[in-house]
Amino acid sequence: MWAHDGILDVRDYKTGRVAPYPLHEDRGARLQAWVAASHATARGLRLRLRYEHLATEVLDDPDPWEPTDDELTAIEAELADAVTAMRAERDFHGVGDDIVWRVLLVSSDLRRERRARTVDLAGAAERRGCEPVQVASKHGPAYTGDRRCRPG
């Protein structure tokens, strides 16, 4: 995303196939436009969104899209409707897809292993007389190396 010539130019680099419909019909592009619109407005710039495909077999990228105020208003209404529907949902029973569950279980196992290794590291550090040092981490407290260990 960068500003030039009175335009806030938002480029999304793609590695997949080209969609068979115009950019303004792409749900992802519509969301990107809505998010970026306030940034463009705050800077007094027009908004332009474009997808640039990186694959060598893609010869032509889709035409860029400069959403109008009416299009942005319509996108905001679509998003509000989607959020209302999500909040009203009461019968969601989860995903029954076996592949999804296997991925979730493996991911959960990996997190559990990481926590176990962290706890083991903490125990080893305490046995060596190291003081615990809190580290800002999404994985919780950690111990540093020998800098805080008592001699001996």
C-alpha positions in Angstrom: 0.0 0.0 0.0 1.5 3.3 -1.0 0.3 6.8 -2.0 1.2 8.4 -5.3 -0.4 10.8 -7.8 -3.4 11.4 -5.5 -4.1 7.7 -5.1 -3.8 5.3 -2.2 -2.7 2.2 -4.2 -3.4 -1.1 -2.5 -1.8 -4.0 -4.2 -2.4 -7.6 -3.3 0.2 -10.0 -4.7 -1.4 -13.3 -5.6 0.2 -16.8 -6.1 -3.0 -18.7 -7.2 -5.1 -18.7 -10.2 -6.9 -15.6 -11.6 -10.5 -15.4 -10.6 -13.0 -15.6 -13.5 -14.8 -12.4 -12.4 -13.9 -8.7 -12.0 -12.1 -7.5 -8.9 -15.1 -5.6 -7.6 -17.0 -8.9 -7.3 -14.3 -10.6 -5.2 -15.3 -10.9 -1.6 -11.7 -10.5 -0.4 -11.1 -7.4 -2.6 -14.3 -5.9 -1.3 -13.2 -6.3 2.3 -9.8 -4.9 1.5 -11.4 -1.9 -0.1 -13.6 -1.3 2.9 -10.7 -1.5 5.3 -8.4 0.7 3.2 -11.1 3.3 2.4 -10.8 5.1 5.7 -7.0 5.4 5.2 -7.4 6.9 1.8 -10.1 9.3 3.0 -8.0 10.4 5.9 -5.2 11.4 3.5 -7.5 12.9 0.9 -6.6 10.3 -1.7 -8.6 8.1 -4.1 -8.5 4.4 -3.4 -7.3 1.9 -6.0 -7.1 -1.8 -5.4 -5.3 -4.2 -7.7 -4.4 -7.8 -7.7 -1.0 -8.7 -9.2 -0.4 -12.3 -9.9 3.2 -13.6 -9.5 2.8 -16.8 -11.5 4.7 -16.6 -14.8 1.8 -18.2 -16.6 -0.6 -15.4 -15.7 -0.2 -12.9 -18.5 -2.8 -10.3 -17.6 -3.8 -9.2 -14.1 -7.4 -8.2 -13.5 -8.2 -4.6 -14.1 -7.7 -2.3 -11.0 -10.7 -1.2 -9.1 -11.4 2.2 -7.7 -14.5 1.7 -5.5 -17.1 4.5 -5.5 -18.7 5.8 -2.3 -21.9 3.9 -3.2 -19.9 0.7 -3.6 -18.2 1.2 -0.2 -21.6 1.9 1.4 -22.9 -1.3 0.0 -19.9 -3.2 1.2 -20.4 -1.8 4.7 -24.0 -3.0 4.6 -22.9 -6.5 3.5 -20.4 -6.7 6.4 -23.0 -5.5 8.9 -25.4 -8.1 7.6 -22.8 -10.8 7.9 -21.9 -9.8 11.5 -25.6 -9.8 12.4 -26.0 -13.2 11.0 -23.0 -14.6 12.9 -24.2 -13.1 16.1 -27.6 -14.6 15.6 -26.3 -18.1 14.9 -27.3 -20.5 17.6 -27.1 -23.9 15.9 -23.5 -24.1 14.9 -22.3 -27.6 15.6 -18.7 -27.2 14.5 -16.9 -28.8 11.6 -17.3 -32.5 11.2 -14.6 -32.8 8.6 -12.1 -35.5 9.7 -9.1 -33.6 8.1 -9.9 -30.5 10.0 -10.1 -32.4 13.3 -6.8 -34.2 12.6 -5.1 -30.8 12.0 -6.6 -29.4 15.1 -5.5 -32.4 17.2 -2.0 -32.3 15.9 -1.8 -28.5 16.5 -3.1 -29.1 20.0 -0.5 -31.8 20.6 2.3 -29.5 19.4 1.2 -26.8 21.7 1.1 -29.2 24.6 4.6 -30.4 23.7 5.9 -26.9 23.6 4.4 -26.1 27.0 6.0 -29.3 28.4 9.4 -28.3 27.0 9.0 -24.8 28.5 8.2 -26.4 31.9 11.1 -28.8 31.6 13.4 -25.9 30.8 12.1 -24.0 33.8 12.8 -27.0 36.0 16.3 -27.4 34.7 17.0 -23.8 35.2 15.7 -23.9 38.8 17.8 -27.0 39.5 20.9 -25.0 38.3 20.0 -22.1 40.6 18.8 -19.8 37.9 16.3 -17.1 38.7 13.1 -17.0 36.6 13.0 -14.1 34.2 9.6 -13.2 32.8 9.7 -12.7 29.0 6.9 -11.2 27.1 5.9 -14.1 24.9 2.7 -15.6 23.6 4.0 -18.9 25.0 4.2 -17.6 28.6 7.1 -17.1 30.9 10.6 -18.3 29.9 14.0 -18.6 31.5 17.1 -16.9 30.2 20.5 -18.5 30.0 23.4 -18.5 32.6 23.4 -14.8 33.1 21.1 -15.0 36.2 22.5 -18.3 37.6 24.2 -18.4 41.0 27.8 -19.6 40.7 28.6 -23.1 41.8 
